[in-house]
Amino acid sequence: MNKNKYLYIFGALSGTGMFANAGNVQAQQYPIRPIRFIAPYVPGGGVDFVSRVIATKLSETIGQQVIVENRPGGGTNIGSELVARAAPDGYTVLVGGLPNVVNTFLFRKLPYDLIKDFAPVALTTTAPNILAVHPSLPARSAKELIALAKARKGELTFGSAGVGSSNHLSGELFRVMAGVDIVHVPYKGGGAAVTDLIAGQITMYFGTTPSTLPHVRSGRLRGLGVTTLQRARIAPDLPSLHEAALPGFDNAAWHALFVPAATPPAVVNKLAGEVVKVLRLPETADRMAAQGVDVIAGSPPELAAYVKQEFARYEKLVKAAGIKVE
């Protein structure tokens, strides 16, 4: 081997080692300043709740403040793009989820690529949606609601927190599997949808447990079922739509943390480890469970595999339902 070639290879390897060492040093020092959680939704919904529970406990355990910033708009694309374009240093974190997967099939020019522009950190939680209707509606079960929708074709409406949200996807899956003609009414957030449902402005809403269950319990709304295969521990009296009317019906909201793709793996792993520790604390699980949210605490590879699975699943649903961005 000639000398120049040897020096080139040695230099390349040395450079690789230097970058690896720099990443390790950065991870050892991380975090040395506040971390931002970007929640691409309005305050008060399920994602906001999960973000703040994790951020509060993480602030206690890492010795740095973790701040939740709500950056709604564009079907979560505004907040998501902000993180994709942020410095890859572990200090700007996306609280992502199902809409980030679905948007891939809804937008022709998405301002980010979920796979190429982000590094997975942790699959944090999942939660069922609750199918709720106004108490005045003459339907006391999912089967009765389906019969009513068929009798009043095109008259019944379902609200959502926006196109591509988990409640929107639950409604579309219901429409496709039940073979009914119901009209989607998107809102800028789940809170507004719940308010209009209580006021009788829309027929139904597949709401998150934190935003919807309290109103079901108070009698202001009537719960007809949950969107997961199993009943929710927080509402065992509500049947799953799978058992009540639509075998195989399964659609859950899920929440996960992502950072910019070029973030050093050592930093990603350190953040992931701290988040998983926080999620496995009994007090965290208890607080989540009180709102019907299940802790998953999945590692970066587990999140990556989950996202891949969701891509395959929702590409089919978007096509079958003919979902489009207006």
Secondary structure as a PSIPRED ss2 file (coil, helix, strand):
# PSIPRED VFORMAT (PSIPRED V4.0)

   1 M C   1.000  0.000  0.000
   2 N C   1.000  0.000  0.000
   3 K H   0.000  1.000  0.000
   4 N H   0.000  1.000  0.000
   5 K H   0.000  1.000  0.000
   6 Y H   0.000  1.000  0.000
   7 L H   0.000  1.000  0.000
   8 Y H   0.000  1.000  0.000
   9 I H   0.000  1.000  0.000
  10 F H   0.000  1.000  0.000
  11 G H   0.000  1.000  0.000
  12 A H   0.000  1.000  0.000
  13 L H   0.000  1.000  0.000
  14 S H   0.000  1.000  0.000
  15 G H   0.000  1.000  0.000
  16 T H   0.000  1.000  0.000
  17 G H   0.000  1.000  0.000
  18 M H   0.000  1.000  0.000
  19 F H   0.000  1.000  0.000
  20 A H   0.000  1.000  0.000
  21 N H   0.000  1.000  0.000
  22 A H   0.000  1.000  0.000
  23 G H   0.000  1.000  0.000
  24 N H   0.000  1.000  0.000
  25 V H   0.000  1.000  0.000
  26 Q H   0.000  1.000  0.000
  27 A H   0.000  1.000  0.000
  28 Q H   0.000  1.000  0.000
  29 Q H   0.000  1.000  0.000
  30 Y C   1.000  0.000  0.000
  31 P C   1.000  0.000  0.000
  32 I C   1.000  0.000  0.000
  33 R C   1.000  0.000  0.000
  34 P C   1.000  0.000  0.000
  35 I E   0.000  0.000  1.000
  36 R E   0.000  0.000  1.000
  37 F E   0.000  0.000  1.000
  38 I E   0.000  0.000  1.000
  39 A E   0.000  0.000  1.000
  40 P C   1.000  0.000  0.000
  41 Y C   1.000  0.000  0.000
  42 V C   1.000  0.000  0.000
  43 P C   1.000  0.000  0.000
  44 G C   1.000  0.000  0.000
  45 G C   1.000  0.000  0.000
  46 G H   0.000  1.000  0.000
  47 V H   0.000  1.000  0.000
  48 D H   0.000  1.000  0.000
  49 F H   0.000  1.000  0.000
  50 V H   0.000  1.000  0.000
  51 S H   0.000  1.000  0.000
  52 R H   0.000  1.000  0.000
  53 V H   0.000  1.000  0.000
  54 I H   0.000  1.000  0.000
  55 A H   0.000  1.000  0.000
  56 T H   0.000  1.000  0.000
  57 K H   0.000  1.000  0.000
  58 L H   0.000  1.000  0.000
  59 S H   0.000  1.000  0.000
  60 E H   0.000  1.000  0.000
  61 T H   0.000  1.000  0.000
  62 I H   0.000  1.000  0.000
  63 G C   1.000  0.000  0.000
  64 Q C   1.000  0.000  0.000
  65 Q C   1.000  0.000  0.000
  66 V E   0.000  0.000  1.000
  67 I E   0.000  0.000  1.000
  68 V E   0.000  0.000  1.000
  69 E E   0.000  0.000  1.000
  70 N E   0.000  0.000  1.000
  71 R C   1.000  0.000  0.000
  72 P C   1.000  0.000  0.000
  73 G C   1.000  0.000  0.000
  74 G H   0.000  1.000  0.000
  75 G H   0.000  1.000  0.000
  76 T H   0.000  1.000  0.000
  77 N H   0.000  1.000  0.000
  78 I H   0.000  1.000  0.000
  79 G H   0.000  1.000  0.000
  80 S H   0.000  1.000  0.000
  81 E H   0.000  1.000  0.000
  82 L H   0.000  1.000  0.000
  83 V H   0.000  1.000  0.000
  84 A H   0.000  1.000  0.000
  85 R C   1.000  0.000  0.000
  86 A C   1.000  0.000  0.000
  87 A C   1.000  0.000  0.000
  88 P C   1.000  0.000  0.000
  89 D C   1.000  0.000  0.000
  90 G C   1.000  0.000  0.000
  91 Y C   1.000  0.000  0.000
  92 T E   0.000  0.000  1.000
  93 V E   0.000  0.000  1.000
  94 L E   0.000  0.000  1.000
  95 V E   0.000  0.000  1.000
  96 G E   0.000  0.000  1.000
  97 G E   0.000  0.000  1.000
  98 L H   0.000  1.000  0.000
  99 P H   0.000  1.000  0.000
 100 N H   0.000  1.000  0.000
 101 V H   0.000  1.000  0.000
 102 V H   0.000  1.000  0.000
 103 N H   0.000  1.000  0.000
 104 T H   0.000  1.000  0.000
 105 F H   0.000  1.000  0.000
 106 L H   0.000  1.000  0.000
 107 F C   1.000  0.000  0.000
 108 R C   1.000  0.000  0.000
 109 K C   1.000  0.000  0.000
 110 L C   1.000  0.000  0.000
 111 P C   1.000  0.000  0.000
 112 Y C   1.000  0.000  0.000
 113 D C   1.000  0.000  0.000
 114 L C   1.000  0.000  0.000
 115 I C   1.000  0.000  0.000
 116 K C   1.000  0.000  0.000
 117 D C   1.000  0.000  0.000
 118 F E   0.000  0.000  1.000
 119 A E   0.000  0.000  1.000
 120 P E   0.000  0.000  1.000
 121 V E   0.000  0.000  1.000
 122 A E   0.000  0.000  1.000
 123 L E   0.000  0.000  1.000
 124 T E   0.000  0.000  1.000
 125 T E   0.000  0.000  1.000
 126 T E   0.000  0.000  1.000
 127 A E   0.000  0.000  1.000
 128 P E   0.000  0.000  1.000
 129 N E   0.000  0.000  1.000
 130 I E   0.000  0.000  1.000
 131 L E   0.000  0.000  1.000
 132 A E   0.000  0.000  1.000
 133 V E   0.000  0.000  1.000
 134 H C   1.000  0.000  0.000
 135 P C   1.000  0.000  0.000
 136 S C   1.000  0.000  0.000
 137 L C   1.000  0.000  0.000
 138 P C   1.000  0.000  0.000
 139 A C   1.000  0.000  0.000
 140 R C   1.000  0.000  0.000
 141 S C   1.000  0.000  0.000
 142 A H   0.000  1.000  0.000
 143 K H   0.000  1.000  0.000
 144 E H   0.000  1.000  0.000
 145 L H   0.000  1.000  0.000
 146 I H   0.000  1.000  0.000
 147 A H   0.000  1.000  0.000
 148 L H   0.000  1.000  0.000
 149 A H   0.000  1.000  0.000
 150 K H   0.000  1.000  0.000
 151 A H   0.000  1.000  0.000
 152 R C   1.000  0.000  0.000
 153 K C   1.000  0.000  0.000
 154 G C   1.000  0.000  0.000
 155 E C   1.000  0.000  0.000
 156 L C   1.000  0.000  0.000
 157 T E   0.000  0.000  1.000
 158 F E   0.000  0.000  1.000
 159 G E   0.000  0.000  1.000
 160 S E   0.000  0.000  1.000
 161 A C   1.000  0.000  0.000
 162 G C   1.000  0.000  0.000
 163 V C   1.000  0.000  0.000
 164 G C   1.000  0.000  0.000
 165 S C   1.000  0.000  0.000
 166 S H   0.000  1.000  0.000
 167 N H   0.000  1.000  0.000
 168 H H   0.000  1.000  0.000
 169 L H   0.000  1.000  0.000
 170 S H   0.000  1.000  0.000
 171 G H   0.000  1.000  0.000
 172 E H   0.000  1.000  0.000
 173 L H   0.000  1.000  0.000
 174 F H   0.000  1.000  0.000
 175 R H   0.000  1.000  0.000
 176 V H   0.000  1.000  0.000
 177 M H   0.000  1.000  0.000
 178 A H   0.000  1.000  0.000
 179 G C   1.000  0.000  0.000
 180 V C   1.000  0.000  0.000
 181 D C   1.000  0.000  0.000
 182 I C   1.000  0.000  0.000
 183 V E   0.000  0.000  1.000
 184 H E   0.000  0.000  1.000
 185 V E   0.000  0.000  1.000
 186 P E   0.000  0.000  1.000
 187 Y C   1.000  0.000  0.000
 188 K C   1.000  0.000  0.000
 189 G C   1.000  0.000  0.000
 190 G H   0.000  1.000  0.000
 191 G H   0.000  1.000  0.000
 192 A H   0.000  1.000  0.000
 193 A H   0.000  1.000  0.000
 194 V H   0.000  1.000  0.000
 195 T H   0.000  1.000  0.000
 196 D H   0.000  1.000  0.000
 197 L H   0.000  1.000  0.000
 198 I H   0.000  1.000  0.000
 199 A C   1.000  0.000  0.000
 200 G C   1.000  0.000  0.000
 201 Q C   1.000  0.000  0.000
 202 I C   1.000  0.000  0.000
 203 T C   1.000  0.000  0.000
 204 M E   0.000  0.000  1.000
 205 Y E   0.000  0.000  1.000
 206 F E   0.000  0.000  1.000
 207 G E   0.000  0.000  1.000
 208 T E   0.000  0.000  1.000
 209 T H   0.000  1.000  0.000
 210 P H   0.000  1.000  0.000
 211 S H   0.000  1.000  0.000
 212 T H   0.000  1.000  0.000
 213 L H   0.000  1.000  0.000
 214 P H   0.000  1.000  0.000
 215 H H   0.000  1.000  0.000
 216 V H   0.000  1.000  0.000
 217 R H   0.000  1.000  0.000
 218 S H   0.000  1.000  0.000
 219 G C   1.000  0.000  0.000
 220 R C   1.000  0.000  0.000
 221 L C   1.000  0.000  0.000
 222 R E   0.000  0.000  1.000
 223 G E   0.000  0.000  1.000
 224 L E   0.000  0.000  1.000
 225 G E   0.000  0.000  1.000
 226 V E   0.000  0.000  1.000
 227 T C   1.000  0.000  0.000
 228 T C   1.000  0.000  0.000
 229 L C   1.000  0.000  0.000
 230 Q C   1.000  0.000  0.000
 231 R C   1.000  0.000  0.000
 232 A C   1.000  0.000  0.000
 233 R C   1.000  0.000  0.000
 234 I C   1.000  0.000  0.000
 235 A C   1.000  0.000  0.000
 236 P C   1.000  0.000  0.000
 237 D C   1.000  0.000  0.000
 238 L C   1.000  0.000  0.000
 239 P C   1.000  0.000  0.000
 240 S E   0.000  0.000  1.000
 241 L H   0.000  1.000  0.000
 242 H H   0.000  1.000  0.000
 243 E H   0.000  1.000  0.000
 244 A H   0.000  1.000  0.000
 245 A C   1.000  0.000  0.000
 246 L C   1.000  0.000  0.000
 247 P C   1.000  0.000  0.000
 248 G C   1.000  0.000  0.000
 249 F C   1.000  0.000  0.000
 250 D C   1.000  0.000  0.000
 251 N C   1.000  0.000  0.000
 252 A E   0.000  0.000  1.000
 253 A E   0.000  0.000  1.000
 254 W E   0.000  0.000  1.000
 255 H E   0.000  0.000  1.000
 256 A E   0.000  0.000  1.000
 257 L E   0.000  0.000  1.000
 258 F E   0.000  0.000  1.000
 259 V E   0.000  0.000  1.000
 260 P E   0.000  0.000  1.000
 261 A C   1.000  0.000  0.000
 262 A C   1.000  0.000  0.000
 263 T C   1.000  0.000  0.000
 264 P C   1.000  0.000  0.000
 265 P H   0.000  1.000  0.000
 266 A H   0.000  1.000  0.000
 267 V H   0.000  1.000  0.000
 268 V H   0.000  1.000  0.000
 269 N H   0.000  1.000  0.000
 270 K H   0.000  1.000  0.000
 271 L H   0.000  1.000  0.000
 272 A H   0.000  1.000  0.000
 273 G H   0.000  1.000  0.000
 274 E H   0.000  1.000  0.000
 275 V H   0.000  1.000  0.000
 276 V H   0.000  1.000  0.000
 277 K H   0.000  1.000  0.000
 278 V H   0.000  1.000  0.000
 279 L H   0.000  1.000  0.000
 280 R C   1.000  0.000  0.000
 281 L C   1.000  0.000  0.000
 282 P H   0.000  1.000  0.000
 283 E H   0.000  1.000  0.000
 284 T H   0.000  1.000  0.000
 285 A H   0.000  1.000  0.000
 286 D H   0.000  1.000  0.000
 287 R H   0.000  1.000  0.000
 288 M H   0.000  1.000  0.000
 289 A H   0.000  1.000  0.000
 290 A C   1.000  0.000  0.000
 291 Q C   1.000  0.000  0.000
 292 G C   1.000  0.000  0.000
 293 V C   1.000  0.000  0.000
 294 D E   0.000  0.000  1.000
 295 V E   0.000  0.000  1.000
 296 I E   0.000  0.000  1.000
 297 A E   0.000  0.000  1.000
 298 G E   0.000  0.000  1.000
 299 S C   1.000  0.000  0.000
 300 P H   0.000  1.000  0.000
 301 P H   0.000  1.000  0.000
 302 E H   0.000  1.000  0.000
 303 L H   0.000  1.000  0.000
 304 A H   0.000  1.000  0.000
 305 A H   0.000  1.000  0.000
 306 Y H   0.000  1.000  0.000
 307 V H   0.000  1.000  0.000
 308 K H   0.000  1.000  0.000
 309 Q H   0.000  1.000  0.000
 310 E H   0.000  1.000  0.000
 311 F H   0.000  1.000  0.000
 312 A H   0.000  1.000  0.000
 313 R H   0.000  1.000  0.000
 314 Y H   0.000  1.000  0.000
 315 E H   0.000  1.000  0.000
 316 K H   0.000  1.000  0.000
 317 L H   0.000  1.000  0.000
 318 V H   0.000  1.000  0.000
 319 K H   0.000  1.000  0.000
 320 A H   0.000  1.000  0.000
 321 A H   0.000  1.000  0.000
 322 G C   1.000  0.000  0.000
 323 I C   1.000  0.000  0.000
 324 K C   1.000  0.000  0.000
 325 V C   1.000  0.000  0.000
 326 E C   1.000  0.000  0.000
